[in-house]
């Protein structure tokens, strides 16, 4: 695709994946793309950001309301010629186009959105999955959103379930598996800054 190196970060909710992406992009002096992809897709599709957000990677309810199929059969279903794409599918396809275009323009860090799968044929792709221990994730989310630990745990379960469904629906691969990602990095064991150090070293190698 291009000679530019791109780092994609998949992550458990509350693991610090976005923070890792921010720090890494700042240290390397390259752009970070995360929620900006929603606005980009909305602009190109002619929809409001809010409507596209509802069809983005945290939209399991909209998938399930529209389709009574398993993730794998849904993956096959969306590729049939007779299928009229829903907004969910159009958003995914548009974000995929945008991600490929960004990867051709220059080095960057991309968080979520199945970017690792979309750019899977890119030879110089660095693709990682960030995880963390449950207790650390609950504490992080409770502090960030002002929630009780019980509410934070519920939000983590819901968001992880949505991300898993989204990823596996569009890729046919297992979310968070070593067979789907080049490396799994535990932020509880390594720490956010050490992970940033590690990824910077890999990027500059």
FIKOLZA-1660 file (N, C-alpha, C; in steps of 0.1 Angstrom, whole numbers, plus 5000, padded with zeros to 4 digits):
% residues 205
   i   px   py   pz ch aa at
   1 5008 4988 5000  A  X  N
   1 5000 5000 5000  A  X CA
   1 5009 5013 5000  A  X  C
   2 5018 5014 5010  A  X  N
   2 5027 5025 5010  A  X CA
   2 5039 5021 5019  A  X  C
   3 5049 5030 5020  A  X  N
   3 5060 5027 5029  A  X CA
   3 5058 5031 5043  A  X  C
   4 5047 5038 5045  A  X  N
   4 5045 5044 5059  A  X CA
   4 5041 5033 5069  A  X  C
   5 5047 5034 5081  A  X  N
   5 5043 5026 5092  A  X CA
   5 5031 5031 5098  A  X  C
   6 5022 5021 5101  A  X  N
   6 5009 5025 5108  A  X CA
   6 5008 5015 5120  A  X  C
   7 5004 5021 5132  A  X  N
   7 5002 5013 5144  A  X CA
   7 4987 5013 5146  A  X  C
   8 4981 5001 5148  A  X  N
   8 4967 4999 5151  A  X CA
   8 4966 4994 5165  A  X  C
   9 4957 4999 5173  A  X  N
   9 4955 4995 5187  A  X CA
   9 4941 4991 5189  A  X  C
  10 4939 4978 5192  A  X  N
  10 4926 4973 5196  A  X CA
  10 4927 4972 5212  A  X  C
  11 4916 4973 5219  A  X  N
  11 4917 4973 5233  A  X CA
  11 4904 4969 5241  A  X  C
  12 4907 4964 5252  A  X  N
  12 4896 4962 5262  A  X CA
  12 4892 4975 5267  A  X  C
  13 4879 4977 5271  A  X  N
  13 4874 4990 5276  A  X CA
  13 4880 4992 5290  A  X  C
  14 4887 5003 5292  A  X  N
  14 4893 5006 5305  A  X CA
  14 4907 5001 5306  A  X  C
  15 4913 4996 5295  A  X  N
  15 4926 4991 5296  A  X CA
  15 4937 5002 5294  A  X  C
  16 4933 5014 5290  A  X  N
  16 4942 5024 5287  A  X CA
  16 4947 5025 5273  A  X  C
  17 4940 5018 5264  A  X  N
  17 4944 5017 5250  A  X CA
  17 4944 5031 5243  A  X  C
  18 4934 5039 5246  A  X  N
  18 4934 5052 5240  A  X CA
  18 4945 5061 5245  A  X  C
  19 4948 5060 5258  A  X  N
  19 4958 5068 5264  A  X CA
  19 4972 5064 5258  A  X  C
  20 4974 5051 5256  A  X  N
  20 4986 5046 5250  A  X CA
  20 4987 5052 5236  A  X  C
  21 4977 5052 5228  A  X  N
  21 4977 5057 5215  A  X CA
  21 4980 5072 5215  A  X  C
  22 4974 5080 5224  A  X  N
  22 4977 5094 5225  A  X CA
  22 4992 5097 5228  A  X  C
  23 4997 5090 5238  A  X  N
  23 5011 5092 5242  A  X CA
  23 5021 5088 5231  A  X  C
  24 5018 5077 5225  A  X  N
  24 5026 5072 5214  A  X CA
  24 5027 5081 5202  A  X  C
  25 5015 5086 5198  A  X  N
  25 5014 5095 5187  A  X CA
  25 5021 5108 5190  A  X  C
  26 5020 5113 5202  A  X  N
  26 5026 5125 5206  A  X CA
  26 5042 5124 5206  A  X  C
  27 5046 5112 5211  A  X  N
  27 5061 5110 5211  A  X CA
  27 5067 5108 5197  A  X  C
  28 5059 5102 5188  A  X  N
  28 5064 5099 5175  A  X CA
  28 5062 5111 5165  A  X  C
  29 5053 5120 5170  A  X  N
  29 5050 5132 5162  A  X CA
  29 5041 5128 5150  A  X  C
  30 5032 5119 5151  A  X  N
  30 5023 5114 5140  A  X CA
  30 5009 5115 5145  A  X  C
  31 4999 5116 5136  A  X  N
  31 4985 5117 5140  A  X CA
  31 4980 5105 5147  A  X  C
  32 4970 5108 5155  A  X  N
  32 4962 5097 5162  A  X CA
  32 4948 5098 5156  A  X  C
  33 4942 5087 5152  A  X  N
  33 4928 5087 5147  A  X CA
  33 4920 5077 5156  A  X  C
  34 4910 5082 5162  A  X  N
  34 4901 5074 5170  A  X CA
  34 4886 5079 5167  A  X  C
  35 4881 5087 5176  A  X  N
  35 4867 5092 5173  A  X CA
  35 4866 5102 5161  A  X  C
  36 4878 5107 5157  A  X  N
  36 4878 5116 5145  A  X CA
  36 4872 5108 5133  A  X  C
  37 4874 5095 5133  A  X  N
  37 4869 5087 5121  A  X CA
  37 4854 5087 5120  A  X  C
  38 4847 5089 5131  A  X  N
  38 4833 5090 5131  A  X CA
  38 4829 5103 5124  A  X  C
  39 4835 5114 5127  A  X  N
  39 4832 5127 5121  A  X CA
  39 4835 5126 5106  A  X  C
  40 4846 5120 5102  A  X  N
  40 4850 5119 5088  A  X CA
  40 4840 5111 5081  A  X  C
  41 4836 5100 5086  A  X  N
  41 4826 5091 5079  A  X CA
  41 4812 5099 5078  A  X  C
  42 4809 5106 5089  A  X  N
  42 4796 5113 5089  A  X CA
  42 4796 5124 5077  A  X  C
  43 4807 5131 5076  A  X  N
  43 4808 5142 5066  A  X CA
  43 4807 5136 5052  A  X  C
  44 4814 5124 5050  A  X  N
  44 4814 5119 5036  A  X CA
  44 4801 5112 5033  A  X  C
  45 4794 5107 5043  A  X  N
  45 4781 5100 5040  A  X CA
  45 4769 5110 5040  A  X  C
  46 4772 5122 5046  A  X  N
  46 4761 5132 5046  A  X CA
  46 4751 5130 5058  A  X  C
  47 4756 5124 5069  A  X  N
  47 4748 5122 5080  A  X CA
  47 4753 5130 5092  A  X  C
  48 4745 5131 5102  A  X  N
  48 4750 5138 5114  A  X CA
  48 4760 5129 5122  A  X  C
  49 4769 5135 5130  A  X  N
  49 4778 5127 5137  A  X CA
  49 4771 5118 5147  A  X  C
  50 4760 5123 5153  A  X  N
  50 4752 5115 5162  A  X CA
  50 4747 5102 5156  A  X  C
  51 4741 5103 5144  A  X  N
  51 4735 5091 5138  A  X CA
  51 4746 5081 5134  A  X  C
  52 4758 5086 5130  A  X  N
  52 4769 5077 5127  A  X CA
  52 4774 5071 5140  A  X  C
  53 4775 5078 5151  A  X  N
  53 4779 5072 5163  A  X CA
  53 4771 5061 5167  A  X  C
  54 4758 5061 5165  A  X  N
  54 4749 5050 5169  A  X CA
  54 4752 5038 5160  A  X  C
  55 4758 5040 5149  A  X  N
  55 4761 5028 5140  A  X CA
  55 4776 5024 5141  A  X  C
  56 4783 5030 5150  A  X  N
  56 4798 5028 5151  A  X CA
  56 4800 5015 5159  A  X  C
  57 4812 5013 5164  A  X  N
  57 4817 5001 5170  A  X CA
  57 4810 4997 5183  A  X  C
  58 4803 5007 5189  A  X  N
  58 4796 5004 5202  A  X CA
  58 4781 5003 5199  A  X  C
  59 4777 4996 5188  A  X  N
  59 4763 4995 5184  A  X CA
  59 4757 4981 5183  A  X  C
  60 4760 4973 5192  A  X  N
  60 4755 4959 5192  A  X CA
  60 4740 4959 5191  A  X  C
  61 4734 4967 5199  A  X  N
  61 4719 4967 5200  A  X CA
  61 4713 4969 5186  A  X  C
  62 4719 4979 5178  A  X  N
  62 4713 4981 5165  A  X CA
  62 4715 4969 5156  A  X  C
  63 4727 4962 5157  A  X  N
  63 4729 4950 5149  A  X CA
  63 4719 4940 5152  A  X  C
  64 4717 4937 5165  A  X  N
  64 4708 4927 5169  A  X CA
  64 4693 4930 5167  A  X  C
  65 4690 4942 5167  A  X  N
  65 4676 4946 5164  A  X CA
  65 4673 4944 5149  A  X  C
  66 4683 4946 5141  A  X  N
  66 4680 4945 5126  A  X CA
  66 4682 4931 5121  A  X  C
  67 4691 4922 5127  A  X  N
  67 4694 4909 5122  A  X CA
  67 4694 4898 5132  A  X  C
  68 4687 4888 5129  A  X  N
  68 4687 4876 5138  A  X CA
  68 4696 4865 5132  A  X  C
  69 4709 4869 5132  A  X  N
  69 4719 4860 5126  A  X CA
  69 4731 4860 5135  A  X  C
  70 4740 4850 5133  A  X  N
  70 4752 4849 5141  A  X CA
  70 4762 4858 5134  A  X  C
  71 4773 4862 5142  A  X  N
  71 4783 4871 5136  A  X CA
  71 4789 4865 5122  A  X  C
  72 4792 4853 5122  A  X  N
  72 4798 4847 5109  A  X CA
  72 4788 4847 5098  A  X  C
  73 4775 4844 5101  A  X  N
  73 4765 4844 5090  A  X CA
  73 4762 4858 5086  A  X  C
  74 4763 4868 5095  A  X  N
  74 4761 4882 5092  A  X CA
  74 4772 4886 5082  A  X  C
  75 4785 4882 5085  A  X  N
  75 4796 4886 5077  A  X CA
  75 4793 4881 5062  A  X  C
  76 4789 4869 5061  A  X  N
  76 4786 4864 5047  A  X CA
  76 4774 4871 5041  A  X  C
  77 4764 4875 5050  A  X  N
  77 4752 4881 5046  A  X CA
  77 4754 4895 5039  A  X  C
  78 4763 4903 5046  A  X  N
  78 4765 4916 5041  A  X CA
  78 4773 4917 5027  A  X  C
  79 4778 4905 5023  A  X  N
  79 4786 4905 5011  A  X CA
  79 4778 4901 4999  A  X  C
  80 4765 4897 5001  A  X  N
  80 4757 4892 4990  A  X CA
  80 4752 4904 4981  A  X  C
  81 4751 4901 4968  A  X  N
  81 4748 4912 4959  A  X CA
  81 4735 4918 4961  A  X  C
  82 4725 4910 4966  A  X  N
  82 4711 4914 4967  A  X CA
  82 4709 4922 4980  A  X  C
  83 4719 4923 4988  A  X  N
  83 4717 4930 5001  A  X CA
  83 4718 4945 5000  A  X  C
  84 4709 4952 5005  A  X  N
  84 4709 4967 5005  A  X CA
  84 4715 4971 5019  A  X  C
  85 4727 4977 5018  A  X  N
  85 4735 4980 5031  A  X CA
  85 4727 4989 5040  A  X  C
  86 4727 4985 5053  A  X  N
  86 4721 4994 5063  A  X CA
  86 4731 5005 5066  A  X  C
  87 4727 5014 5075  A  X  N
  87 4737 5025 5079  A  X CA
  87 4749 5019 5086  A  X  C
  88 4747 5009 5094  A  X  N
  88 4758 5002 5101  A  X CA
  88 4769 4998 5091  A  X  C
  89 4764 4991 5080  A  X  N
  89 4774 4986 5071  A  X CA
  89 4780 4997 5063  A  X  C
  90 4772 5007 5059  A  X  N
  90 4778 5018 5051  A  X CA
  90 4788 5026 5059  A  X  C
  91 4785 5027 5072  A  X  N
  91 4795 5034 5081  A  X CA
  91 4808 5026 5081  A  X  C
  92 4807 5013 5083  A  X  N
  92 4819 5005 5084  A  X CA
  92 4827 5006 5070  A  X  C
  93 4820 5005 5059  A  X  N
  93 4827 5005 5046  A  X CA
  93 4833 5019 5044  A  X  C
  94 4826 5030 5048  A  X  N
  94 4832 5043 5046  A  X CA
  94 4844 5045 5055  A  X  C
  95 4843 5040 5068  A  X  N
  95 4855 5041 5077  A  X CA
  95 4866 5033 5072  A  X  C
  96 4863 5022 5066  A  X  N
  96 4874 5014 5060  A  X CA
  96 4881 5021 5049  A  X  C
  97 4873 5028 5040  A  X  N
  97 4879 5036 5029  A  X CA
  97 4888 5047 5035  A  X  C
  98 4883 5053 5046  A  X  N
  98 4891 5064 5052  A  X CA
  98 4904 5059 5058  A  X  C
  99 4903 5048 5065  A  X  N
  99 4915 5042 5071  A  X CA
  99 4925 5038 5061  A  X  C
 100 4921 5032 5050  A  X  N
 100 4931 5029 5039  A  X CA
 100 4937 5042 5034  A  X  C
 101 4929 5052 5032  A  X  N
 101 4934 5064 5027  A  X CA
 101 4944 5071 5036  A  X  C
 102 4941 5071 5049  A  X  N
 102 4950 5077 5059  A  X CA
 102 4963 5069 5059  A  X  C
 103 4963 5056 5058  A  X  N
 103 4975 5048 5058  A  X CA
 103 4984 5050 5046  A  X  C
 104 4978 5055 5035  A  X  N
 104 4985 5058 5023  A  X CA
 104 4992 5071 5024  A  X  C
 105 4986 5080 5032  A  X  N
 105 4990 5094 5032  A  X CA
 105 5003 5096 5042  A  X  C
 106 5003 5088 5052  A  X  N
 106 5015 5090 5061  A  X CA
 106 5014 5081 5073  A  X  C
 107 5024 5081 5082  A  X  N
 107 5024 5073 5094  A  X CA
 107 5013 5078 5104  A  X  C
 108 5007 5069 5111  A  X  N
 108 4997 5073 5121  A  X CA
 108 4994 5062 5131  A  X  C
 109 4987 5065 5141  A  X  N
 109 4982 5056 5151  A  X CA
 109 4967 5055 5149  A  X  C
 110 4961 5044 5148  A  X  N
 110 4946 5042 5147  A  X CA
 110 4941 5033 5158  A  X  C
 111 4931 5038 5165  A  X  N
 111 4926 5031 5176  A  X CA
 111 4912 5025 5172  A  X  C
 112 4911 5012 5173  A  X  N
 112 4898 5005 5171  A  X CA
 112 4894 5004 5156  A  X  C
 113 4881 5003 5154  A  X  N
 113 4875 5003 5141  A  X CA
 113 4880 4992 5132  A  X  C
 114 4884 4981 5137  A  X  N
 114 4889 4969 5130  A  X CA
 114 4901 4973 5120  A  X  C
 115 4908 4984 5124  A  X  N
 115 4918 4989 5115  A  X CA
 115 4929 4978 5113  A  X  C
 116 4932 4970 5123  A  X  N
 116 4942 4959 5121  A  X CA
 116 4938 4950 5109  A  X  C
 117 4925 4947 5109  A  X  N
 117 4920 4938 5098  A  X CA
 117 4919 4945 5085  A  X  C
 118 4915 4957 5085  A  X  N
 118 4913 4965 5073  A  X CA
 118 4927 4967 5066  A  X  C
 119 4937 4968 5074  A  X  N
 119 4951 4971 5069  A  X CA
 119 4959 4958 5069  A  X  C
 120 4953 4946 5070  A  X  N
 120 4960 4934 5072  A  X CA
 120 4970 4930 5061  A  X  C
 121 4969 4936 5049  A  X  N
 121 4978 4933 5039  A  X CA
 121 4990 4943 5038  A  X  C
 122 4990 4952 5047  A  X  N
 122 5001 4962 5048  A  X CA
 122 5013 4956 5055  A  X  C
 123 5024 4955 5047  A  X  N
 123 5036 4948 5052  A  X CA
 123 5042 4954 5065  A  X  C
 124 5041 4968 5066  A  X  N
 124 5047 4974 5077  A  X CA
 124 5037 4979 5088  A  X  C
 125 5027 4971 5089  A  X  N
 125 5017 4974 5100  A  X CA
 125 5021 4968 5113  A  X  C
 126 5020 4976 5124  A  X  N
 126 5022 4972 5137  A  X CA
 126 5008 4971 5144  A  X  C
 127 5005 4959 5148  A  X  N
 127 4991 4956 5153  A  X CA
 127 4991 4950 5166  A  X  C
 128 4985 4958 5176  A  X  N
 128 4986 4953 5190  A  X CA
 128 4972 4953 5196  A  X  C
 129 4970 4945 5207  A  X  N
 129 4958 4944 5215  A  X CA
 129 4962 4947 5229  A  X  C
 130 4955 4957 5235  A  X  N
 130 4958 4961 5249  A  X CA
 130 4947 4956 5258  A  X  C
 131 4952 4949 5268  A  X  N
 131 4943 4943 5278  A  X CA
 131 4948 4948 5292  A  X  C
 132 4940 4945 5302  A  X  N
 132 4944 4949 5316  A  X CA
 132 4936 4940 5326  A  X  C
 133 4940 4939 5338  A  X  N
 133 4933 4932 5348  A  X CA
 133 4920 4939 5351  A  X  C
 134 4910 4930 5355  A  X  N
 134 4896 4935 5357  A  X CA
 134 4896 4946 5367  A  X  C
 135 4903 4944 5378  A  X  N
 135 4902 4954 5389  A  X CA
 135 4908 4968 5385  A  X  C
 136 4918 4968 5377  A  X  N
 136 4924 4980 5372  A  X CA
 136 4915 4987 5362  A  X  C
 137 4908 4979 5354  A  X  N
 137 4899 4985 5344  A  X CA
 137 4887 4991 5351  A  X  C
 138 4882 4984 5362  A  X  N
 138 4870 4990 5369  A  X CA
 138 4874 5003 5376  A  X  C
 139 4886 5003 5382  A  X  N
 139 4891 5015 5389  A  X CA
 139 4892 5027 5379  A  X  C
 140 4898 5024 5367  A  X  N
 140 4900 5035 5357  A  X CA
 140 4887 5040 5352  A  X  C
 141 4877 5032 5349  A  X  N
 141 4864 5036 5344  A  X CA
 141 4856 5043 5355  A  X  C
 142 4857 5038 5367  A  X  N
 142 4850 5045 5378  A  X CA
 142 4855 5059 5380  A  X  C
 143 4868 5061 5380  A  X  N
 143 4874 5074 5382  A  X CA
 143 4871 5083 5370  A  X  C
 144 4872 5078 5358  A  X  N
 144 4870 5086 5346  A  X CA
 144 4856 5091 5345  A  X  C
 145 4846 5083 5348  A  X  N
 145 4832 5086 5346  A  X CA
 145 4824 5089 5358  A  X  C
 146 4831 5089 5370  A  X  N
 146 4824 5092 5382  A  X CA
 146 4814 5081 5386  A  X  C
 147 4817 5068 5384  A  X  N
 147 4808 5058 5386  A  X CA
 147 4811 5050 5398  A  X  C
 148 4802 5042 5404  A  X  N
 148 4805 5033 5414  A  X CA
 148 4812 5021 5408  A  X  C
 149 4819 5013 5415  A  X  N
 149 4826 5002 5410  A  X CA
 149 4816 4992 5403  A  X  C
 150 4805 4990 5409  A  X  N
 150 4795 4982 5403  A  X CA
 150 4790 4987 5389  A  X  C
 151 4787 5000 5388  A  X  N
 151 4783 5005 5376  A  X CA
 151 4795 5005 5365  A  X  C
 152 4807 5007 5370  A  X  N
 152 4818 5007 5361  A  X CA
 152 4820 4993 5355  A  X  C
 153 4818 4982 5364  A  X  N
 153 4820 4968 5359  A  X CA
 153 4809 4965 5349  A  X  C
 154 4797 4970 5351  A  X  N
 154 4786 4968 5342  A  X CA
 154 4789 4974 5328  A  X  C
 155 4794 4986 5329  A  X  N
 155 4797 4994 5316  A  X CA
 155 4809 4986 5309  A  X  C
 156 4818 4981 5316  A  X  N
 156 4829 4974 5310  A  X CA
 156 4824 4961 5303  A  X  C
 157 4815 4954 5310  A  X  N
 157 4810 4942 5304  A  X CA
 157 4802 4945 5291  A  X  C
 158 4794 4955 5291  A  X  N
 158 4786 4959 5280  A  X CA
 158 4795 4964 5268  A  X  C
 159 4804 4972 5271  A  X  N
 159 4813 4978 5260  A  X CA
 159 4822 4967 5254  A  X  C
 160 4827 4959 5262  A  X  N
 160 4836 4948 5257  A  X CA
 160 4827 4938 5248  A  X  C
 161 4815 4936 5253  A  X  N
 161 4806 4927 5245  A  X CA
 161 4803 4933 5231  A  X  C
 162 4801 4946 5231  A  X  N
 162 4798 4953 5219  A  X CA
 162 4810 4953 5209  A  X  C
 163 4822 4956 5215  A  X  N
 163 4834 4956 5207  A  X CA
 163 4837 4942 5201  A  X  C
 164 4836 4932 5209  A  X  N
 164 4838 4919 5205  A  X CA
 164 4829 4915 5193  A  X  C
 165 4816 4918 5195  A  X  N
 165 4806 4915 5184  A  X CA
 165 4809 4923 5171  A  X  C
 166 4813 4935 5173  A  X  N
 166 4816 4944 5161  A  X CA
 166 4828 4938 5154  A  X  C
 167 4839 4935 5161  A  X  N
 167 4851 4930 5155  A  X CA
 167 4849 4917 5148  A  X  C
 168 4842 4908 5155  A  X  N
 168 4841 4894 5150  A  X CA
 168 4831 4894 5139  A  X  C
 169 4821 4903 5139  A  X  N
 169 4811 4904 5128  A  X CA
 169 4818 4908 5115  A  X  C
 170 4826 4918 5115  A  X  N
 170 4832 4923 5103  A  X CA
 170 4845 4916 5099  A  X  C
 171 4852 4909 5108  A  X  N
 171 4864 4903 5105  A  X CA
 171 4864 4887 5104  A  X  C
 172 4855 4881 5111  A  X  N
 172 4854 4867 5112  A  X CA
 172 4865 4861 5121  A  X  C
 173 4873 4870 5128  A  X  N
 173 4883 4866 5137  A  X CA
 173 4879 4868 5151  A  X  C
 174 4887 4862 5160  A  X  N
 174 4884 4863 5174  A  X CA
 174 4890 4875 5180  A  X  C
 175 4882 4884 5186  A  X  N
 175 4887 4896 5192  A  X CA
 175 4895 4893 5204  A  X  C
 176 4907 4899 5205  A  X  N
 176 4916 4897 5217  A  X CA
 176 4924 4884 5216  A  X  C
 177 4924 4877 5205  A  X  N
 177 4931 4865 5204  A  X CA
 177 4945 4867 5198  A  X  C
 178 4955 4860 5203  A  X  N
 178 4968 4861 5197  A  X CA
 178 4968 4857 5182  A  X  C
 179 4958 4850 5178  A  X  N
 179 4958 4846 5164  A  X CA
 179 4952 4857 5155  A  X  C
 180 4946 4867 5162  A  X  N
 180 4941 4878 5154  A  X CA
 180 4949 4891 5155  A  X  C
 181 4959 4891 5164  A  X  N
 181 4967 4903 5166  A  X CA
 181 4982 4899 5167  A  X  C
 182 4991 4908 5163  A  X  N
 182 5005 4905 5164  A  X CA
 182 5010 4903 5178  A  X  C
 183 5005 4911 5187  A  X  N
 183 5009 4911 5201  A  X CA
 183 4998 4915 5211  A  X  C
 184 4997 4908 5222  A  X  N
 184 4988 4912 5233  A  X CA
 184 4997 4918 5244  A  X  C
 185 4993 4930 5248  A  X  N
 185 5001 4937 5259  A  X CA
 185 4992 4940 5271  A  X  C
 186 4996 4935 5282  A  X  N
 186 4988 4937 5295  A  X CA
 186 4993 4950 5302  A  X  C
 187 4984 4960 5302  A  X  N
 187 4988 4973 5308  A  X CA
 187 4990 4972 5323  A  X  C
 188 4983 4962 5329  A  X  N
 188 4985 4961 5344  A  X CA
 188 4998 4955 5347  A  X  C
 189 5004 4947 5339  A  X  N
 189 5017 4941 5341  A  X CA
 189 5028 4950 5337  A  X  C
 190 5027 4956 5325  A  X  N
 190 5037 4964 5319  A  X CA
 190 5037 4979 5323  A  X  C
 191 5025 4984 5325  A  X  N
 191 5023 4998 5327  A  X CA
 191 5022 5005 5313  A  X  C
 192 5014 5016 5313  A  X  N
 192 5011 5023 5301  A  X CA
 192 5024 5029 5295  A  X  C
 193 5032 5035 5303  A  X  N
 193 5044 5041 5298  A  X CA
 193 5054 5031 5292  A  X  C
 194 5055 5020 5298  A  X  N
 194 5064 5009 5293  A  X CA
 194 5059 5004 5279  A  X  C
 195 5046 5003 5278  A  X  N
 195 5040 4999 5265  A  X CA
 195 5043 5009 5255  A  X  C
 196 5042 5022 5258  A  X  N
 196 5045 5032 5249  A  X CA
 196 5060 5032 5245  A  X  C
 197 5069 5029 5255  A  X  N
 197 5083 5028 5252  A  X CA
 197 5085 5016 5242  A  X  C
 198 5079 5005 5245  A  X  N
 198 5080 4993 5237  A  X CA
 198 5076 4995 5222  A  X  C
 199 5064 5001 5221  A  X  N
 199 5059 5004 5207  A  X CA
 199 5067 5014 5200  A  X  C
 200 5072 5024 5207  A  X  N
 200 5081 5034 5200  A  X CA
 200 5094 5027 5195  A  X  C
 201 5099 5017 5203  A  X  N
 201 5111 5010 5199  A  X CA
 201 5108 5002 5186  A  X  C
 202 5097 4995 5187  A  X  N
 202 5093 4987 5175  A  X CA
 202 5091 4995 5163  A  X  C
 203 5085 5007 5165  A  X  N
 203 5082 5016 5153  A  X CA
 203 5095 5021 5147  A  X  C
 204 5105 5025 5156  A  X  N
 204 5117 5031 5151  A  X CA
 204 5127 5020 5146  A  X  C
 205 5125 5008 5149  A  X  N
 205 5134 4997 5145  A  X CA
 205 5135 4996 5130  A  X  C
% end
